[in-house]
């Protein structure tokens, strides 16, 4: 029975996907030459094919080359990965994730100010967070 494709990315998959987001589209050779270190062409191609099989990339044929592009915008892919992380690691609680970042010091005062501003802006436009997001309480 085949494995269900992962919704998250390996480090190498994300590295290639970020390059494609930056470039818009690229061939395997273009990706290979822009990756740090000495990556073998076939290794890069294998990761590209995995990303395509997972639905993160599509391609078009141009001469003998396949030109790859991302299937989704970076924000949508990040949201998908973050949602999976919240579900698997934080029991579905986004508040737990944020509180963890606050507790570990990974959010600076500037980050916290920006978060507060975003929350205030959303509240003003009537696009406030759902009640579920407030489970963790105030800090």
N, C-alpha and C positions, 0 to 999 in steps of 0.2 A: 504494500500500500504506500503510495507516494506521500511524502511529507507535505503538510500545508505550508505554503510560502510564508516566511516571517514578515510581519508588518514593519519591523524595525530594520535598521541597516547595520552591517558590519562597518568597522572603521574604514576599510578599503572601499566598500561600496559607497559610503558617504563621501569619501575623498573624491571619487570619480563623479558622483552626482553633483557635488558642489562645483567641480570644474565645468561640467556641462551647463549648470545654471549660470555660471559666470560667462561662458562662451556663447550660450544660446544653442549651439549645436556643434558637433565635432565628430571626426572620424576616430577610429581606434588609434591610429598613428598619432593624430594630433593630441589625443588624451595622453598617450604613452609619453610623448616628448615633454609634456607639461607637468607630469607627475614627478615628485622628488625621488631621488635615488635612481637606480638602474632597474627599471621594471621590464620584465620580458613581455613582448608583444602578446603572446598567447595567454599569459596570466591576466593581462589587462582585458583582453577579449573575453576571457571566461567570466570575469566579474561583470562586464557589460552585458553579456548574455543572461547572467543571473538577474541583473536589474531589469532587463527587458522581460524575462519570464515572470518576474514579480509584478510587472505592470508599471514600473517606474520610468522606463524608457521606451521610446518607439524609434523606428528608423525609416529612412527612405534610401533607395539605391541611387547612387550617382556614379555612373560608369561602373568601375569594379568595386568602388568603396561603398560602405554603408555609413550614412551620416546619421548620428544619434542625437535625439533631443529628449528633454524631460517630458513626461506625460502630464506632470502637475507642476504648478508653481511652487517655489520653495516653502512659502507659508503653509500651504496645504499639506505638504509632505512633513514639515516640522510638526504641525498640529497632529497629524496621524501618529507620528512617533511619540510625541509627548503624551497624547492620550493613552497610548499603549503603556508607556512608562508609569503614568499615574495609576492606571488600572492594575498593573502587575506589581509595582513596588510600593505604592502608597494606598492600596486598598480602594482605589477609585476616588480618593479625596485630593482635589487640587489644593485645598487649604493646607493639607499635610505637607505637600511638596513645598509650598511657599514658606510655611513655618520652618521646615527643615533648612531651607536656604537662609532664612533669617537667623536661625539658631547656630548654623555653622559659620556665619559671617560672610557667606558668598554674595549677599546683597549689600552693597554699600549704601551709605546714607543717600547718595545721589540716585541710586537705583530705587530706593524706597520712595523718595520724593516723586520720581517719575511714575511709579506705580500708583501713588496717591492721586497724582494729576490725571492719570488715565481713568481711574475709578470715578473721580469727580466729573470728568468730561462725559463718561458713559452715563452717569446718573442724570446729568443735565439734558442729554438727548433722549432719555427714557430707555436706553439700552443697558440698564444696570445688569449686574450679574444675577444669575438665578439664585433662589434661596439656598440651594444645595451648596453653592460656593461659600456661604457664610457659616457652615457647620463648625469650622475651627474656632470661631469666636474672635474677639479683638485681642490685640496685643498691646 
